[in-house]
Amino acid sequence: MQQFSVVLSLIIGVLLVPGSASADIMRGCAGEIYVSSNDIGVVSIMDLDASGSCSGDSTANNCRVQARLALFRCFDALWAERNTHAIPAECRADYSNRHRVNWTEFPGIYANLPGGQNSWIDRVRREACCNPTRHDEVTVFIGWNIEGDRGCGGNLTDPYGGVFSGSINSTYPLNCSNQVRRGICGSVPQRTNPKPKRTNPKP
């Protein structure tokens, strides 16, 4: 009888430990940066994937709210550092455990190349000024999309499977003569480092 009481006490103790009923889980949202105008239509510049952690399946939507925060933190850092040629810390998987960007895919761009036509904003300039080659002033819309289930829109009442959009800069001006002069329409180096493995965000 005494042995049974000890076992029962241990079981009750485990049940009363906070967080023991459910382990932390990760859920994600997919992100994209694009450029658009009447001349070029909509052109994808960058794909991203982010995840957030929360305390169990019953709070999975909170995970995706955290994933959205990670994407916005990356978007803001990319814009602030747009004239550099590095991936900001906020866009790397080692930046935060609770909400982080798992991978960032720059189509046709070297990661951390110290010069040349390789930053994401150079991709915007190239798309706006080089197809066909322009020598005038142009204004483009730089926007973002976030796609995923409830929480990826920023609140817990979003529809499942939604696509949420907004602007990074809705009226980004470009002097294409200057861009063509600096060689933006020349050959763009192809990415040589392995592309990160893309995984679909969990529902």
Number of C-alpha atoms within 10 A of each C-alpha: 5 7 8 9 10 10 11 11 12 12 11 10 10 12 12 11 9 8 12 11 11 12 10 14 15 22 26 33 32 23 26 20 22 19 27 19 16 9 13 15 10 15 16 18 22 19 19 21 27 29 28 27 23 22 17 17 15 9 14 24 26 24 28 33 26 26 33 31 21 28 29 19 18 23 22 15 16 22 15 11 15 16 12 18 21 18 20 20 15 20 26 17 18 11 15 14 11 14 26 27 31 23 18 22 18 20 16 17 23 21 17 13 14 12 11 15 24 25 25 24 20 20 23 22 24 21 25 26 25 17 11 11 15 16 16 11 12 17 15 21 19 23 20 23 16 25 22 26 25 23 26 32 23 17 14 16 10 17 14 14 13 15 17 15 14 12 14 18 14 14 13 14 13 18 16 22 14 14 19 18 10 12 13 22 20 11 8 17 12 11 15 10 9 6 12 10 8 13 11 10 17 13 14
